[in-house]
Amino acid sequence: MHVFLQLTIAAAVCFFTLSLPAIAADPASENGKSDSVMWTGGMGLSYPLLVSVSGGALVPLSQRKENSPYGFPGVTAIHANVDIGLGGGMVSGGLAFPLEVAYGNSAISIKGAALRTWLVDVGVERDRTYLGGVTEILIESHPSAKLGLGYFRERDSSQSARDHFIFIYVGVGL
């Protein structure tokens, strides 16, 4: 019953997050609101979340660039995410910085995160809480891509070989 409740809550959070309306600022407006919120969503493969869905938000800290596509403000932004997968869930927050690359708009995001494992045990024990950091590269394409790498350590470390791990994420934007 405990697993069923976790899955129901995870599905409700995913549905709510992905169904939120986009409230992005119009870069052509006269004041270019800096407090606009850009909602994001995606799907990915990662360790230890396995298959996951994510929802989040980007809040630009200054006026968006005029030619910036949705989800890539072209300026430094606060970046927050919730990821829910078969192997666990993660809440993260930090800053996203714009990158100028050959393929167009991109960003690098540096975030602190809390991760909880559940349901599927693949090298990391179930029902454990881990704290750590994640660095992600966000690439504008069709669909957008996200590559992430992080390090996590168990909150209540047992000093075992399984009390830490390297987080790897490959995903696409919805």
Backbone as CSV, one residue per row, in Angstrom:
resi,resn,N_x,N_y,N_z,CA_x,CA_y,CA_z,C_x,C_y,C_z
1,MET,0.818,-1.195,0.000,0.000,0.000,0.000,0.864,1.262,0.000
2,HIS,2.007,1.206,0.685,2.903,2.350,0.772,3.414,2.755,-0.615
3,VAL,3.800,1.792,-1.433,4.293,2.062,-2.787,3.177,2.648,-3.645
4,PHE,1.962,2.124,-3.512,0.828,2.640,-4.277,0.575,4.109,-3.947
5,LEU,0.650,4.472,-2.678,0.452,5.865,-2.269,1.543,6.751,-2.853
6,GLN,2.797,6.311,-2.832,3.894,7.092,-3.410,3.694,7.300,-4.910
7,LEU,3.291,6.252,-5.612,3.070,6.365,-7.056,1.907,7.292,-7.363
8,THR,0.842,7.238,-6.573,-0.310,8.110,-6.779,0.075,9.570,-6.572
9,ILE,0.817,9.852,-5.516,1.275,11.224,-5.257,2.203,11.687,-6.370
10,ALA,3.122,10.822,-6.804,4.055,11.170,-7.885,3.293,11.483,-9.166
11,ALA,2.298,10.683,-9.510,1.512,10.916,-10.727,0.751,12.233,-10.625
12,ALA,0.185,12.532,-9.462,-0.559,13.777,-9.274,0.353,14.987,-9.408
13,VAL,1.545,14.917,-8.812,2.503,16.027,-8.916,2.926,16.228,-10.365
14,CYS,3.211,15.150,-11.076,3.608,15.241,-12.492,2.505,15.859,-13.328
15,PHE,1.286,15.384,-13.143,0.164,15.898,-13.930,-0.029,17.381,-13.663
16,PHE,-0.007,17.770,-12.374,-0.204,19.170,-12.017,0.910,20.041,-12.600
17,THR,2.153,19.611,-12.448,3.286,20.398,-12.925,3.269,20.563,-14.435
18,LEU,3.002,19.472,-15.150,3.029,19.529,-16.612,1.814,20.236,-17.198
19,SER,0.726,20.378,-16.414,-0.469,21.016,-16.940,-0.544,22.496,-16.603
20,LEU,0.449,23.022,-15.880,0.442,24.447,-15.548,0.573,25.284,-16.816
21,PRO,-0.129,26.388,-16.891,-0.024,27.236,-18.085,1.311,27.963,-18.131
22,ALA,1.763,28.258,-19.323,3.006,29.020,-19.491,2.701,30.492,-19.272
23,ILE,3.486,31.144,-18.432,3.295,32.557,-18.128,4.588,33.285,-18.461
24,ALA,5.044,33.147,-19.678,6.320,33.748,-20.071,6.112,35.206,-20.461
25,ALA,7.102,36.022,-20.198,7.035,37.427,-20.588,7.214,37.549,-22.089
26,ASP,6.552,38.504,-22.677,6.712,38.804,-24.089,7.965,39.659,-24.231
27,PRO,9.038,39.143,-24.877,10.271,39.916,-24.954,10.104,41.223,-25.718
28,ALA,9.036,41.357,-26.498,8.806,42.584,-27.253,8.017,43.605,-26.438
29,SER,7.576,43.240,-25.231,6.800,44.176,-24.422,7.674,45.340,-23.980
30,GLU,7.030,46.437,-23.560,7.784,47.643,-23.247,8.692,47.517,-22.032
31,ASN,8.313,46.688,-21.051,9.190,46.597,-19.882,9.890,45.250,-19.757
32,GLY,9.583,44.251,-20.574,10.268,42.960,-20.559,10.353,42.384,-19.164
33,LYS,9.227,42.114,-18.537,9.173,41.683,-17.145,10.267,40.667,-16.820
34,SER,11.029,40.937,-15.786,12.086,40.019,-15.393,11.567,38.942,-14.455
35,ASP,10.353,39.134,-13.908,9.822,38.176,-12.949,8.915,37.143,-13.601
36,SER,8.986,37.007,-14.909,8.155,36.022,-15.592,8.640,34.610,-15.285
37,VAL,7.738,33.668,-15.336,8.059,32.272,-15.068,7.926,31.489,-16.361
38,MET,8.927,30.688,-16.667,8.866,29.800,-17.828,8.798,28.375,-17.298
39,TRP,7.681,27.701,-17.504,7.500,26.326,-17.037,8.202,25.374,-17.989
40,THR,8.813,24.341,-17.444,9.526,23.357,-18.257,9.018,21.956,-17.935
41,GLY,9.174,21.061,-18.862,8.814,19.663,-18.653,9.690,18.779,-19.507
42,GLY,9.861,17.535,-19.099,10.707,16.645,-19.875,10.596,15.199,-19.435
43,MET,11.285,14.364,-20.157,11.380,12.937,-19.848,12.847,12.559,-19.942
44,GLY,13.266,11.586,-19.124,14.668,11.230,-19.180,14.983,9.846,-18.674
45,LEU,16.212,9.457,-18.914,16.790,8.216,-18.408,17.923,8.614,-17.493
46,SER,17.978,8.020,-16.310,19.018,8.406,-15.373,19.294,7.282,-14.392
47,TYR,20.378,7.466,-13.650,20.696,6.552,-12.560,20.701,7.375,-11.289
48,PRO,19.919,7.068,-10.310,19.116,5.873,-10.073,17.616,6.049,-10.327
49,LEU,17.181,7.175,-10.914,15.744,7.368,-11.142,15.188,6.447,-12.221
50,LEU,16.041,5.931,-13.078,15.677,5.103,-14.232,14.870,5.942,-15.207
51,VAL,13.649,5.566,-15.548,12.798,6.339,-16.449,12.050,7.358,-15.590
52,SER,12.101,8.653,-15.982,11.472,9.679,-15.156,10.830,10.772,-16.001
53,VAL,9.924,11.510,-15.368,9.347,12.719,-15.952,9.743,13.867,-15.035
54,SER,9.851,15.059,-15.609,10.254,16.207,-14.802,9.398,17.409,-15.139
55,GLY,9.262,18.262,-14.173,8.592,19.542,-14.343,9.378,20.567,-13.565
56,GLY,9.386,21.793,-14.045,10.157,22.802,-13.349,9.856,24.188,-13.837
57,ALA,10.692,25.121,-13.414,10.506,26.514,-13.781,11.850,27.219,-13.894
58,LEU,11.887,28.191,-14.798,13.015,29.105,-14.940,12.482,30.510,-14.684
59,VAL,13.132,31.245,-13.800,12.747,32.624,-13.510,13.937,33.515,-13.846
60,PRO,13.873,34.262,-14.979,14.990,35.130,-15.363,15.259,36.195,-14.303
61,LEU,16.538,36.488,-14.047,16.908,37.499,-13.066,17.037,38.886,-13.686
62,SER,16.905,38.990,-14.999,16.894,40.280,-15.696,16.046,40.110,-16.951
63,GLN,15.941,41.162,-17.737,15.108,41.114,-18.938,15.612,40.059,-19.916
64,ARG,14.667,39.236,-20.407,15.026,38.211,-21.388,15.562,38.856,-22.653
65,LYS,16.452,38.146,-23.334,16.931,38.626,-24.634,15.784,38.541,-25.631
66,GLU,15.730,39.483,-26.571,14.617,39.551,-27.515,14.476,38.304,-28.369
67,ASN,15.577,37.688,-28.764,15.507,36.524,-29.652,15.561,35.205,-28.880
68,SER,15.350,35.243,-27.559,15.460,34.009,-26.779,14.224,33.138,-26.959
69,PRO,14.421,31.848,-27.221,13.277,30.942,-27.356,12.703,30.601,-25.993
70,TYR,11.494,30.097,-25.976,10.836,29.727,-24.730,11.658,28.661,-24.004
71,GLY,11.904,28.861,-22.732,12.692,27.922,-21.937,14.173,28.229,-21.915
72,PHE,14.618,29.183,-22.736,16.012,29.609,-22.776,16.015,31.139,-22.760
73,PRO,15.971,31.768,-21.569,15.832,33.221,-21.511,17.034,34.004,-22.013
74,GLY,18.198,33.361,-22.142,19.385,34.060,-22.618,20.049,34.915,-21.555
75,VAL,19.557,34.835,-20.316,20.133,35.555,-19.175,20.177,34.589,-17.996
76,THR,20.908,34.959,-16.951,20.957,34.134,-15.742,19.551,34.006,-15.163
77,ALA,19.204,32.791,-14.714,17.856,32.536,-14.197,17.913,31.568,-13.023
78,ILE,16.910,31.666,-12.152,16.732,30.671,-11.099,16.110,29.455,-11.762
79,HIS,16.627,28.264,-11.468,16.154,27.033,-12.119,15.776,26.023,-11.047
80,ALA,14.513,25.588,-11.042,14.033,24.598,-10.072,13.352,23.452,-10.813
81,ASN,13.504,22.229,-10.309,12.935,21.044,-10.949,12.419,20.046,-9.926
82,VAL,11.425,19.261,-10.361,10.968,18.073,-9.644,11.026,16.939,-10.656
83,ASP,11.736,15.866,-10.334,11.840,14.693,-11.199,11.240,13.503,-10.460
84,ILE,10.379,12.743,-11.145,9.745,11.568,-10.544,9.974,10.385,-11.474
85,GLY,10.582,9.316,-10.928,10.880,8.149,-11.748,10.591,6.851,-11.037
86,LEU,10.849,5.753,-11.722,10.623,4.428,-11.143,11.546,4.154,-9.967
87,GLY,12.764,4.655,-10.033,13.743,4.389,-8.985,13.766,5.420,-7.871
88,GLY,13.057,6.552,-8.041,13.056,7.573,-7.009,12.581,8.909,-7.526
89,GLY,12.701,9.913,-6.676,12.305,11.270,-7.019,13.367,12.243,-6.556
90,MET,13.409,13.413,-7.210,14.430,14.400,-6.883,13.834,15.799,-6.955
91,VAL,14.209,16.646,-6.006,13.868,18.060,-6.004,15.187,18.811,-6.062
92,SER,15.291,19.780,-6.990,16.554,20.501,-7.139,16.312,21.969,-7.423
93,GLY,17.275,22.799,-7.077,17.176,24.225,-7.344,18.543,24.867,-7.373
94,GLY,18.669,25.883,-8.220,19.941,26.587,-8.340,19.854,27.665,-9.398
95,LEU,20.953,27.890,-10.107,21.025,28.924,-11.132,21.362,28.325,-12.489
96,ALA,20.785,28.919,-13.537,21.093,28.552,-14.920,21.764,29.749,-15.584
97,PHE,22.880,29.494,-16.261,23.641,30.541,-16.921,23.616,30.289,-18.427
98,PRO,23.410,31.339,-19.246,23.368,31.141,-20.701,24.734,30.773,-21.264
99,LEU,24.729,29.959,-22.315,25.945,29.586,-23.034,25.766,29.936,-24.501
100,GLU,26.780,30.443,-25.118,26.766,30.700,-26.552,27.495,29.533,-27.224
101,VAL,26.754,28.717,-27.968,27.350,27.579,-28.661,26.947,27.594,-30.123
102,ALA,27.572,26.779,-30.911,27.345,26.763,-32.352,25.912,26.425,-32.732
103,TYR,25.220,25.632,-31.921,23.884,25.177,-32.291,22.769,26.096,-31.816
104,GLY,23.071,27.247,-31.243,22.032,28.162,-30.779,22.080,28.323,-29.278
105,ASN,20.912,28.609,-28.707,20.821,28.887,-27.281,21.012,27.627,-26.456
106,SER,21.779,27.769,-25.398,22.011,26.691,-24.452,22.210,27.317,-23.089
107,ALA,22.265,26.466,-22.070,22.496,26.959,-20.707,23.188,25.874,-19.906
108,ILE,23.875,26.304,-18.854,24.426,25.364,-17.893,23.750,25.683,-16.567
109,SER,23.269,24.657,-15.915,22.542,24.818,-14.662,23.308,24.126,-13.542
110,ILE,23.496,24.830,-12.432,24.193,24.285,-11.272,23.210,24.326,-10.110
111,LYS,22.878,23.136,-9.571,21.814,23.053,-8.571,22.187,22.153,-7.403
112,GLY,21.667,22.496,-6.235,21.688,21.606,-5.087,20.448,20.726,-5.184
113,ALA,20.504,19.496,-4.657,19.378,18.584,-4.833,19.223,17.621,-3.666
114,ALA,17.987,17.171,-3.495,17.659,16.094,-2.556,16.994,14.998,-3.366
115,LEU,17.428,13.758,-3.177,16.924,12.626,-3.949,16.469,11.529,-2.994
116,ARG,15.307,10.958,-3.273,14.763,9.854,-2.467,14.593,8.646,-3.374
117,THR,15.109,7.490,-2.959,14.950,6.267,-3.760,13.720,5.500,-3.285
118,TRP,13.090,4.756,-4.219,11.942,3.916,-3.899,11.744,2.872,-4.979
119,LEU,10.843,2.002,-4.817,10.332,1.020,-5.767,11.369,0.083,-6.387
120,VAL,12.292,0.591,-7.201,13.243,-0.257,-7.910,14.640,-0.058,-7.321
121,ASP,15.309,-1.142,-6.981,16.641,-1.107,-6.379,17.674,-1.516,-7.431
122,VAL,18.422,-0.539,-7.957,19.454,-0.821,-8.954,20.775,-0.248,-8.451
123,GLY,21.471,-0.994,-7.587,22.763,-0.556,-7.085,22.696,0.455,-5.952
124,VAL,21.534,1.035,-5.703,21.339,1.979,-4.601,20.139,1.469,-3.811
125,GLU,20.262,1.399,-2.502,19.192,0.839,-1.685,17.922,1.688,-1.740
126,ARG,16.768,1.003,-1.634,15.471,1.676,-1.625,15.246,2.419,-0.318
127,ASP,14.319,3.380,-0.386,13.868,4.141,0.783,15.013,4.829,1.517
128,ARG,15.879,5.462,0.744,16.994,6.225,1.297,16.911,7.662,0.760
129,THR,17.391,8.615,1.542,17.433,10.012,1.129,18.889,10.418,0.929
130,TYR,19.163,11.036,-0.210,20.513,11.473,-0.570,20.507,12.977,-0.833
131,LEU,21.590,13.644,-0.488,21.772,15.065,-0.750,22.993,15.232,-1.633
132,GLY,22.932,16.212,-2.537,24.072,16.414,-3.417,23.897,17.586,-4.351
133,GLY,24.650,17.566,-5.414,24.612,18.626,-6.406,24.598,18.055,-7.805
134,VAL,24.003,18.812,-8.734,23.873,18.383,-10.122,24.270,19.543,-11.034
135,THR,25.034,19.245,-12.067,25.333,20.197,-13.130,24.685,19.671,-14.402
136,GLU,23.892,20.532,-15.057,23.188,20.122,-16.272,23.541,21.053,-17.421
137,ILE,23.593,20.485,-18.607,23.725,21.276,-19.822,22.396,21.160,-20.550
138,LEU,21.768,22.304,-20.813,20.482,22.367,-21.505,20.741,22.862,-22.918
139,ILE,20.272,22.121,-23.913,20.560,22.433,-25.311,19.263,22.640,-26.069
140,GLU,19.121,23.812,-26.704,17.934,24.079,-27.508,18.040,23.296,-28.815
141,SER,17.051,22.480,-29.077,16.967,21.725,-30.323,15.505,21.322,-30.486
142,HIS,15.235,20.401,-31.372,13.853,19.940,-31.583,13.807,18.437,-31.428
143,PRO,13.510,17.873,-30.273,13.190,18.534,-29.008,14.459,18.967,-28.285
144,SER,14.280,19.789,-27.268,15.416,20.239,-26.458,16.030,19.054,-25.729
145,ALA,17.303,19.174,-25.376,18.009,18.075,-24.706,18.570,18.547,-23.374
146,LYS,18.746,17.588,-22.460,19.340,17.892,-21.161,20.280,16.756,-20.790
147,LEU,21.524,17.112,-20.442,22.523,16.157,-19.974,22.925,16.583,-18.573
148,GLY,22.930,15.650,-17.635,23.249,16.010,-16.258,24.236,15.053,-15.620
149,LEU,25.018,15.580,-14.697,25.985,14.798,-13.945,26.013,15.363,-12.527
150,GLY,25.989,14.472,-11.540,25.983,14.947,-10.161,26.596,13.944,-9.212
151,TYR,26.681,14.354,-7.964,27.213,13.489,-6.916,26.281,13.582,-5.720
152,PHE,25.910,12.418,-5.159,25.007,12.368,-4.016,25.604,11.518,-2.910
153,ARG,25.301,11.917,-1.680,25.737,11.198,-0.492,24.519,11.007,0.398
154,GLU,24.410,9.837,1.020,23.261,9.542,1.862,23.189,10.527,3.030
155,ARG,21.962,11.000,3.310,21.770,11.981,4.376,22.238,11.443,5.726
156,ASP,21.839,10.229,6.062,22.269,9.568,7.292,23.256,8.476,6.916
157,SER,24.477,8.872,6.636,25.477,7.954,6.098,25.753,6.785,7.036
158,SER,25.772,5.605,6.438,26.092,4.386,7.182,27.545,3.965,6.942
159,GLN,28.302,4.809,6.248,29.698,4.530,5.913,29.855,3.213,5.150
160,SER,28.892,2.902,4.297,28.990,1.700,3.475,29.359,2.099,2.051
161,ALA,29.620,1.094,1.237,29.953,1.347,-0.172,28.757,1.893,-0.935
162,ARG,27.546,1.780,-0.375,26.340,2.232,-1.061,25.812,3.555,-0.504
163,ASP,26.627,4.296,0.254,26.121,5.539,0.834,26.353,6.754,-0.062
164,HIS,26.930,6.565,-1.258,27.120,7.649,-2.209,27.092,7.084,-3.633
165,PHE,26.832,7.959,-4.602,26.819,7.519,-5.999,26.943,8.727,-6.917
166,ILE,27.266,8.452,-8.168,27.326,9.484,-9.204,26.014,9.424,-9.973
167,PHE,25.380,10.572,-10.116,24.092,10.717,-10.813,24.358,11.051,-12.277
168,ILE,23.705,10.330,-13.180,23.832,10.578,-14.625,22.429,10.716,-15.196
169,TYR,22.208,11.742,-16.057,20.884,12.008,-16.617,21.005,12.361,-18.088
170,VAL,20.144,11.779,-18.924,20.018,12.126,-20.340,18.532,12.266,-20.613
171,GLY,18.105,13.434,-21.094,16.669,13.629,-21.293,16.328,14.538,-22.445
172,VAL,15.026,14.616,-22.726,14.487,15.504,-23.762,13.375,16.347,-23.156
173,GLY,13.221,17.565,-23.703,12.156,18.458,-23.259,10.855,18.159,-23.970
174,LEU,9.773,18.380,-23.271,8.447,18.155,-23.875,7.928,19.417,-24.517
